[in-house]
Amino acid sequence: MKITFAEGLARAIHESLAADSRVMMIGSGIMGLNPAAQKAMEPVLNDFAERISVAPISELGLAGAATGAAIGGLRPLVDLSTGSFIFQAFAQVVNEAANIHYMSGGQTSVPVTFYSLAGMRGGGAAQHSHRAQAMLGQVPGLQILAPGGAEDAYRLMKWALQESANPTVYISHGMLFGESADIDPGAPMLPVGRARVCREGADLTIVASSITVPRALAAAAALDKEHGVSAEVVDLRSIAPLDRQTVLRSVAKTGRALIADECHRSFGVAAEVAASLAEEGLSSLKAPVCRVAVPDVPIPYSAPLEAELTVSAERILAGALRVLGR
């Protein structure tokens, strides 16, 4: 069955609402302003209207209500809208939901899913383009899922809503909504916390997550076709837990590493992966690790200026050639 990222999200939500009466939604703007993606959500909105709460623009309140509902036995999915708006809810996401299991001595679980439509989407500018996964990765107690394709859009959301016992931040990306994949809904899911090697290679490892996964795959295809370079692409799938071992095994095979990350360069996901390679994989490296990330500046509204900061397939390819000394 072929589905898009948006269809995978909608299908996972629909199936979860149908399977478990404890699953409910707070807010319904999961697909943002994308008309095609909004259409994929219509069956959810039509079939489960009574389980979807119309929500005001009050992220702190919504996150608090969802956290309380999870403590009370429900499994809420709360739409925090544009990724930058999760900052309004940080007190609840970071200081409440993430800490309750620990502070209750393991007696209380908080199976809430915070949905964040994050990323550089074109014209989002400085206040609507944040990618908060690296900041959230600093918070013990949170799971951070970052699907890079349609299959994981479906499987990771379904897992979060039906199986997870912990608070989860699901990082979605509007630029991925049209990405498609063939999936078998009945097939077992790669475990959460396990990265996927989505392209085998021998000369270079490219580590990616979320929007950088299809761009890394495009760069790897160009490297092969235009330069005879065999690049392996590792999709992290989740930021917390972070699968360092799959990255280390890949780099032990290829000897070179590039990390493509839409977070800012300093203190980002790429910085953490690079640090792990320095600590545990230094003997495998034939060249310094390369980070292709967003410079440490606010995201401009101007389309040409935003393009200068974007972690594109072309920039990943150029970075790979630098790592290879070309």
Secondary structure, 3 states (H helix, E strand, C coil): CEEEHHHHHHHHHHHHHHHCCCEEEECCCCCCCCHHHHHHCHHHHHHCHHHEECCCCCHHHHHHHHHHHHHCCCEEEEEEEEHHHHHHHHHHHHHHHCCHHHHCCCCCCCCCEEEEEECCCCCCCCCCCCCCHHHHCCCCCCEEECCCCHHHHHHHHHHHHHCCCCCEEEEEEHHHCCCEEECCCCCCCCCCCCCEEEECCCCEEEEECCCHHHHHHHHHHHHHHHHCCCEEEEECCEEECCCHHHHHHHHHHHCCEEEEEEEECCCCHHHHHHHHHHHHCHHHCCCCCEEEEECCCCCCCCHHHHHHHCCCHHHHHHHHHHHCCC
